[in-house]
C-alpha cells in the first residue's frame, strides 16, 4: 500500500462542558494543534448552535481538522487528517486532553491505495477500520475488510434463524447476518447504559427478565447487583448462547455470567415466552436487534408491549434499546409513542457508543417514576455520575418527535421508517 495520509478519529468522553461550548477557545485549541503538527491553516470556520453545541473545521494545506461537540453529553468527536510527514498520534492525544476529557478513544487509520496484498498489510487495514461505520451496509463493508485481513474465527454458525460470526482481530466482534452486534472496544458503553439506569430507578430489583442478550453481556451487568435473586434470560437462538457459554474469549468478556446459579436460560421465542408466562418481574430488559425488517418490527409493537405489562410487577420497570435519537430519531420516538400507547409511562435517555454513535433507550413503568434517576452504587466505567445528564436531547432530535407513530400489528411501519431514515444507503 502507498500511504497517502494519516487519519485520526477521536471520541472524547466526560469533557468539560464549558470548553465544549466556547467557540473561541476551541478555535485556539485546534489551531495550536495544527501548528504543532507543522501544518498551514488556510481557513477556519466555527458555528455555535442554539442552545448549545459547536461544529468547527480547519482547512489545512495538507487536509483538515474538525470538531463536533455535544456539551449536554460532555462529548466531542474530532477528525484529524493530514497528508504531511509529521506523526500526529501524540498531537491527537494532546487535543483530547485539552478538552479536559477523562476518557477517550483514538482511532488511527492509514489512508492510501491498495496494491499487491500481503497478510501484514491486510492486517494493518483490517485493524484500522475500528467499526466507526453505522448501518447494515457499512457493517457489510467493515466485515468484508475484517475478513480480508489477519483474524481468527472464534465461532461461526449459520442456522435457520441467522448467520452468527464471532471474530477476533484487534478486538472481538459479533455479527448477526453481517450486522454488527458489539465490539469489545466499547460494548461496555452500551450494556452499562442498558442496565444501570433502570436499576437506579427500581425499588425492588429481585426478579429480572432479559429478552435477547444471548451473548451474556447485559447479564454480566445485572449480576453485579447482589439483591437480584432470579434471572430468566430468553434467547431464541441456542447457538448464540452456546458461543457465550463455551468460547473462551466471549466467556472472559461476559465474565462467565451463565455459570451463576441465579440464571435460568430459556431457548424460546420472546412472544411465546411472554404469552405463557405467569410470573411477575421487577425489571424486564429488552435487548433485541434493530427493527431492520418486518419480523423484528413485530417485537416493537403495541401488542408486544401489552404482553410486557402482564409480566411486570406493580412497581416493575422495563427498558428497551431504541436505536439512535440522532440518526434514526423518528424510530426512536416512535418506540416511545408505542410504549405510551400500551399504557406505559416513559422516561427516555441516550449515550454515546463509539461503534454506533448516539444511542437511545426508553424506560417504561406502570406508574410515573416518583424521583429522578441519579446514579447507582455499582461500579461502572462509561456513564456519568449523574444519570439525569443522559436525559437531555438535542433540538434536532426533539424536533422529530412530532413525526412519531404507533407501531402495531395492524400498522406495522417501524422497519419502513428505519429504512427511510438512512441506515440503508
WODA-V48887 format. One record per residue. RES is the residue in three letters. PHI is phi in radians with two decimals (999 if undefined). PSI is psi in whole degrees, 0 to 359 (* if undefined). Layout:
res->[RES,RES]
phi->[PHI,PHI]
psi->[PSI,PSI]
This chain:
res->[UNK,UNK,UNK,UNK,UNK,UNK,UNK,UNK,UNK,UNK,UNK,UNK,UNK,UNK,UNK,UNK,UNK,UNK,UNK,UNK,UNK,UNK,UNK,UNK,UNK,UNK,UNK,UNK,UNK,UNK,UNK,UNK,UNK,UNK,UNK,UNK,UNK,UNK,UNK,UNK,UNK,UNK,UNK,UNK,UNK,UNK,UNK,UNK,UNK,UNK,UNK,UNK,UNK,UNK,UNK,UNK,UNK,UNK,UNK,UNK,UNK,UNK,UNK,UNK,UNK,UNK,UNK,UNK,UNK,UNK,UNK,UNK,UNK,UNK,UNK,UNK,UNK,UNK,UNK,UNK,UNK,UNK,UNK,UNK,UNK,UNK,UNK,UNK,UNK,UNK,UNK,UNK,UNK,UNK,UNK,UNK,UNK,UNK,UNK,UNK,UNK,UNK,UNK,UNK,UNK,UNK,UNK,UNK,UNK,UNK,UNK,UNK,UNK,UNK,UNK,UNK,UNK,UNK,UNK,UNK,UNK,UNK,UNK,UNK,UNK,UNK,UNK,UNK,UNK,UNK,UNK,UNK,UNK,UNK,UNK,UNK,UNK,UNK,UNK,UNK,UNK,UNK,UNK,UNK,UNK,UNK,UNK,UNK,UNK,UNK,UNK,UNK,UNK,UNK,UNK,UNK,UNK,UNK,UNK,UNK,UNK,UNK,UNK,UNK,UNK,UNK,UNK,UNK,UNK,UNK,UNK,UNK,UNK,UNK,UNK,UNK,UNK,UNK,UNK,UNK,UNK,UNK,UNK,UNK,UNK,UNK,UNK,UNK,UNK,UNK,UNK,UNK,UNK,UNK,UNK,UNK,UNK,UNK,UNK,UNK,UNK,UNK,UNK,UNK,UNK,UNK,UNK,UNK,UNK,UNK,UNK,UNK,UNK,UNK,UNK,UNK,UNK,UNK,UNK,UNK,UNK,UNK,UNK,UNK,UNK,UNK,UNK,UNK,UNK,UNK,UNK,UNK,UNK,UNK,UNK,UNK,UNK,UNK,UNK,UNK,UNK,UNK,UNK,UNK,UNK,UNK,UNK,UNK,UNK,UNK,UNK,UNK,UNK,UNK,UNK,UNK,UNK,UNK,UNK,UNK,UNK,UNK,UNK,UNK,UNK,UNK,UNK,UNK,UNK,UNK,UNK,UNK,UNK,UNK,UNK,UNK,UNK,UNK,UNK,UNK,UNK,UNK,UNK,UNK,UNK,UNK,UNK,UNK,UNK,UNK,UNK,UNK,UNK,UNK,UNK,UNK,UNK,UNK,UNK,UNK,UNK,UNK,UNK,UNK,UNK,UNK,UNK,UNK,UNK,UNK,UNK,UNK,UNK,UNK,UNK,UNK,UNK,UNK,UNK,UNK,UNK,UNK,UNK,UNK,UNK,UNK,UNK,UNK,UNK,UNK,UNK,UNK,UNK,UNK,UNK,UNK,UNK,UNK,UNK,UNK,UNK,UNK,UNK,UNK,UNK,UNK,UNK,UNK,UNK,UNK,UNK,UNK,UNK,UNK,UNK,UNK,UNK,UNK,UNK,UNK,UNK,UNK,UNK,UNK,UNK,UNK,UNK,UNK,UNK,UNK,UNK,UNK,UNK,UNK,UNK,UNK,UNK,UNK,UNK,UNK,UNK,UNK,UNK,UNK,UNK,UNK,UNK,UNK,UNK,UNK,UNK,UNK,UNK,UNK,UNK,UNK,UNK,UNK,UNK,UNK,UNK,UNK,UNK,UNK,UNK,UNK,UNK,UNK,UNK,UNK,UNK,UNK,UNK,UNK,UNK,UNK,UNK,UNK,UNK,UNK,UNK,UNK,UNK,UNK,UNK]
phi->[999,-1.57,-1.25,-1.84,-3.03,-1.95,-2.35,-1.96,-2.05,-2.18,-1.94,-1.91,-1.88,0.92,-1.44,-1.34,-1.15,-1.17,-1.09,-1.18,-2.00,-2.02,-1.11,-1.19,-1.17,-1.11,-1.05,-1.11,-1.07,-1.23,-1.11,-1.09,-1.13,-1.12,-1.19,-1.08,-1.48,1.07,-2.00,-1.61,-1.54,-1.61,-2.77,-2.19,-2.55,-2.27,-2.10,-1.79,-1.55,-1.89,-1.54,-2.82,1.84,-2.41,-2.08,-2.41,-2.49,-1.92,-1.53,-1.87,-1.09,-1.82,2.67,-2.71,-2.49,-2.33,-2.51,-2.31,-2.11,-2.19,-1.00,-1.15,-1.84,0.95,-2.31,-2.48,-2.02,-2.24,-2.32,-2.21,-2.22,-2.58,-1.78,-1.36,-1.57,-1.24,-1.27,-1.95,-1.07,-1.20,-1.15,-1.08,-1.07,-1.14,-1.01,-1.06,-1.10,-1.22,-1.54,1.05,-1.28,-1.55,-2.69,-2.63,-2.15,-2.05,-1.77,-1.84,-2.21,-1.61,-1.68,3.06,-1.95,-1.40,-1.96,-1.11,-1.51,-2.29,-0.97,-1.13,-1.21,-1.07,-1.09,-1.07,-1.19,-1.15,-1.24,-1.45,-1.27,0.92,1.11,-1.49,-1.28,-2.14,1.63,-1.06,-1.04,-1.15,-1.11,-1.06,-1.15,-1.12,-1.15,-1.08,-1.11,-1.08,-1.24,-1.40,-1.82,-1.35,-2.80,-2.14,-1.50,-1.39,-2.81,-2.57,-2.54,-1.87,-2.13,-1.18,-1.62,-2.92,-1.80,-1.81,-2.29,-2.00,-2.20,-2.01,-2.23,-1.38,-2.49,-1.95,-2.33,-1.99,-2.05,-2.03,0.89,1.14,-1.83,-1.09,-1.77,-2.83,-2.13,-1.11,-1.11,-2.52,-1.09,-1.04,-1.08,-1.29,-1.25,-1.17,-1.21,-1.18,-1.75,-1.25,-1.05,-1.23,-1.21,-1.12,-1.57,-1.39,-1.54,-2.61,-1.47,-1.69,-2.02,-2.14,-2.11,-1.97,-1.82,1.52,1.19,-1.15,-1.33,1.42,-1.41,-1.16,-1.01,-0.96,-1.23,-1.10,-1.21,-1.24,-1.67,-1.18,-1.30,-1.23,-1.78,-2.44,-2.34,-1.80,-2.00,-1.90,-2.29,-1.29,-1.88,-1.11,-1.19,-1.13,-1.13,-1.01,-1.10,-1.15,-1.61,-2.19,-1.46,-1.00,-1.12,-1.33,-1.07,-1.16,-1.18,-1.57,0.99,0.93,-1.08,-1.30,-1.50,-1.26,-1.17,-1.36,-1.73,-2.14,-1.74,-2.10,-1.48,-2.84,-1.17,-1.08,-1.12,-1.09,-1.09,-1.16,-1.13,-1.70,-1.24,-2.03,-1.45,-2.02,-1.94,-1.45,-2.45,-2.09,-1.94,-1.82,-2.12,-1.53,-1.14,-1.12,-1.34,-1.42,-2.51,-1.08,-1.11,-1.22,-1.04,-1.17,-1.48,-2.14,-1.75,-1.05,-1.17,-1.17,-1.17,-1.16,-1.10,-1.09,-0.97,-1.14,-1.70,-1.73,-1.17,-1.02,-1.75,-1.25,-2.29,-2.22,-2.20,-2.26,-1.14,-2.38,1.23,-1.67,-1.24,-1.75,-1.48,-2.27,-1.13,-1.24,-1.05,-1.01,-1.31,-1.21,-1.10,-1.04,-1.15,-1.18,-1.11,-1.11,-1.17,-1.72,1.24,-1.65,-1.44,-2.14,-2.38,-1.90,-2.71,-2.74,-2.65,-1.71,-2.14,-0.87,-1.21,-2.20,1.59,-1.33,-2.19,-2.05,-2.52,-2.24,-1.75,-2.05,-2.48,-1.34,-2.25,-1.04,-1.16,-1.41,-2.51,-1.16,-1.45,-1.75,-2.97,-2.33,-1.40,-1.26,-1.25,-2.44,-2.08,-2.09,-1.76,-1.23,-1.19,-1.98,-1.16,-1.11,-1.13,-1.33,-1.75,-1.73,-2.05,-1.24,-1.00,-1.06,-1.12,-1.12,-1.18,-1.50,-1.09,-1.15,-1.66,-1.14,-2.27,-1.53,-1.61,-2.38,-1.05,-1.42,-2.32,-1.49,-2.26,-1.09,-1.15,-1.23,-1.12,-0.97,-1.16,-1.14,-1.43,1.76,-1.37,-1.99,-1.67]
psi->[135,112,122,349,161,136,125,132,124,132,116,119,158,46,171,116,335,316,319,346,19,98,323,320,317,321,315,317,315,320,317,322,318,319,322,330,7,45,151,124,119,325,145,141,128,132,130,126,161,128,348,166,144,141,128,147,139,123,120,157,335,359,244,164,123,161,144,129,146,85,325,340,359,40,144,145,140,148,116,112,135,146,9,178,345,134,128,359,317,327,323,315,320,322,312,319,326,346,6,34,132,344,138,155,126,120,123,122,131,119,142,196,128,129,230,133,138,155,321,316,323,318,318,318,318,319,335,344,329,18,41,343,152,153,159,314,316,324,321,318,313,323,317,317,319,314,340,346,192,125,168,132,108,327,134,120,123,116,189,343,312,171,115,126,123,116,139,121,248,345,185,131,143,131,135,119,42,16,126,129,319,157,136,345,325,16,334,325,322,308,329,321,326,324,311,322,321,327,325,331,343,139,336,73,69,315,124,141,127,123,118,205,32,348,348,7,319,321,320,317,321,321,352,345,113,336,348,127,321,141,122,126,122,115,129,334,108,331,327,314,321,316,316,332,342,339,119,318,321,326,321,321,318,7,40,41,331,350,354,135,343,351,131,126,134,113,96,154,138,320,316,318,312,325,327,348,137,358,161,135,148,328,133,126,121,114,59,160,167,152,67,344,175,320,312,329,332,343,1,33,166,322,321,318,333,324,322,321,319,331,3,141,170,322,14,159,150,142,139,126,137,27,193,123,351,312,326,61,328,322,313,309,337,323,318,313,324,321,319,324,343,21,27,140,139,153,125,146,170,165,171,128,111,320,338,347,214,119,139,161,155,134,134,143,157,334,157,140,130,341,155,148,116,302,180,158,350,144,128,166,345,354,153,161,335,109,342,339,336,350,10,130,152,155,325,312,314,329,338,352,329,341,2,148,162,125,120,169,324,338,70,101,354,320,329,319,319,314,318,333,7,8,348,75,*]
